[in-house]
């Protein structure tokens, strides 16, 4: 049942991304022109700083430090580290694999030249729009938190929507890029939790076996 649910969600997400590319990306991009003050503000901010990666690495480093020093591992530390792993994993997948595969030109390029095309397996700074790495990293972390702390799901959705708006308003990404990034990040985050649970269970079993023998 779980498999069918994920297959259905994947097909639905792929259809939504295709619809965005075909019908919504260009109108939304032109609407972004009316948000020029927001774009200027965002472009003056240190948006090139890999904030999500820094936060994720800090969470992982904190968890490792606590474990190495033998101190008590608070549950939130483990969850934060797990969310960090999912965020970094989603970022690496989009930045170094999917962007190169799709090679899509960016929203700002479209507004300047009218070009919006996919250059398959083409690397370069002008062909790294699809999917959005920022959206993927945020979605990866939120997917983990969605599973572990369901009480705050409305907050995860709200932050993700604000980020999506800023990525489009700042002319960093098409709407379809953002939706694709959220989809990729959600898949990575949702897969991270059961993988970690499996690894943890196997580790406990080995510890018990070693104590018995």
N, C-alpha and C positions, 0 to 999 in steps of 0.2 A: 504493500500500500504506500509506503514511504517513497519507494522508487517511482511509482506512477505519479505521485504528487510532485516530485522533483522534475520528472520529465515534462509534466504539464506546465510547471512554472518556467522551465527553460524554454519550451516552445512559445509560451505566452510572452516571455521577455524578448525573445528573438523577434517575434512579430511586432512588438511595441518598438523595438529599436529600428526595424525596417520601416515602420510607418513614420517614425521621427525623421529618418534620413530622407524618405521620399516626399513627405508633405509638411513637416513641421520645422525642420532645421533652418531653412532659408527665411521663412516669415519671422521666426523667433529671433534669428540673427539680425534682421533688419530692425526689429523692435528694440534690440539691444542698443541701436544707435541713439535712441531717445534717452538712454541711461548713461550718457557720456560723463556726467559728474561722478557717477559710481566707478566707471572705468578708470578715470583719472586718479581717483583716490586709491583704487586697488593697485594700479600700476606704480604708484609712488610708494606703496607699502612693500616690505621685503618678501614678496610672494615667491621669490626664487628659493627662499630658505625651506629646506625639507622638514617642515614642522612636524608632520605626522611621523616621519621616520625618526626624528629626534625623540619625540615622546615615546614612540614604540620601543626604541633602543634603550631609553632610560628605564622604562618599565621592566624590560627583560634583564637589564643589568642589575636593577634593584633586587629582583627575585633571585638571581644567581648569587649576588653578594650575601643575601640573607641565608641562602642554602649553604654556601661555602663556609660562612662563619658559624654555622650550627645554631643559629637563632631560630626562634619559632616562626614558622611560615604562616602569616595571616592569609586568610582565604582570598582577600581582595588583591593581594600581591600576585598570587598565582593566576587569578583571572586577568589582571592587568597585563601580566607577561604573556598570557595566551592571546589576548587581544592584540598585543604588540606583534606577536609572531604572525598572526593573521594579516595585520595591516602591512607589515613589511613583505610578507609573501605575495599579497595582492599587488603591492607596488612594483615588486620585481617582475611579476608576471606581465603586468601591463606595459611597463617601461621598456623591458629588454626583450620581450617576445611579441606581444600582441600589437604594439605600436609599429614595430618593424614589419610585421606580417601585413597589416592593413595599409600603412603609409598614407593616411588621410591628411590632406591640407587643412589648416586651421580656420577658425571663424574669422579672425582678423584678416587673413589672406583673402577670404571670400569677400569681405566688405571692401577691401582695397581693389581687388582685381576681378572679382566675380567668379573665381575658380574654386570649385569644390569637387575634388576627385580623390579616388583611392589609387595609390601607386603601390601595388602589391610587392611585398618583400623589398621595400625601398627605405633605407634609413636616411636620416638627415633631420636637421632642426625644423624644417618646414613641413615635415611629414610625420608628425608625432601627436596628432590630435586625438586619434581614436584608439582605444578608449581613454577616458580621463583617469590619470593616475591618482589625483587627489580624491576623486569620487570613490575610486576603488579602495584606496587605503582607509578612508573613513568607513565605508560600508563593511570592509573586512573586520574592523574593530567592533562596529555596532552589531554585526551578525553574531559575534561571540557574546556580547553583552545581552543581546536580544534573547538568547537561549538561557543564559545563566541568571540574568536579572530582568525577568519579563515585566516587572512592575513599572519600569521606566521606559517602556517601548515608545510611548508617545514622545518622549524627549529625544530618543534616537532619531525618530522620523522627522521631528521638527528641525534638529540640527542638520540632518542630511538634506532637507529641502532648502534650508538657508544656504548651505554650501553650494547646492546645485544652482540656485539663483545667482549667487556671486560669481560662479564660474562662467555662466552665460553672460551676465551683465558686464563682467570684466572683459568680455570678448576673448576669453581663454579657450572656450570649448563650445561646440555645437551642443544642442540639447541631446541629440542622439549619442554623442560622446559620453555625456554625463550618465545617461541611462545605462549605457553599456558598461561604464565603470562601476556603477552601483551593482549591476548584475554580476560582474566578475568578482567584485569584493564580497558580495553576499555568498557566492558559491565557495570561495576560499574560506571565509569565516565559518560557514556552516559545516564545512568539511574538517576544519581544524579541531573543533570540539570533540567529535567522536574519535578522531585519530588520537588525540591526546588521552582520551579516556581509555582507549585500547592499550596504548603504550603504558599508561599508569597501572592498569590492571595486570599487564604482563610483568611489570617491574615488581609489583607487590607479590605476585605468585613466585617469582624467582627469590625474593627475600624470604618468604615463608619456607620455600624448599631448602634454601641454604641453612636456615635455622634448624630445620628438622634433621638435616644430614650433618 
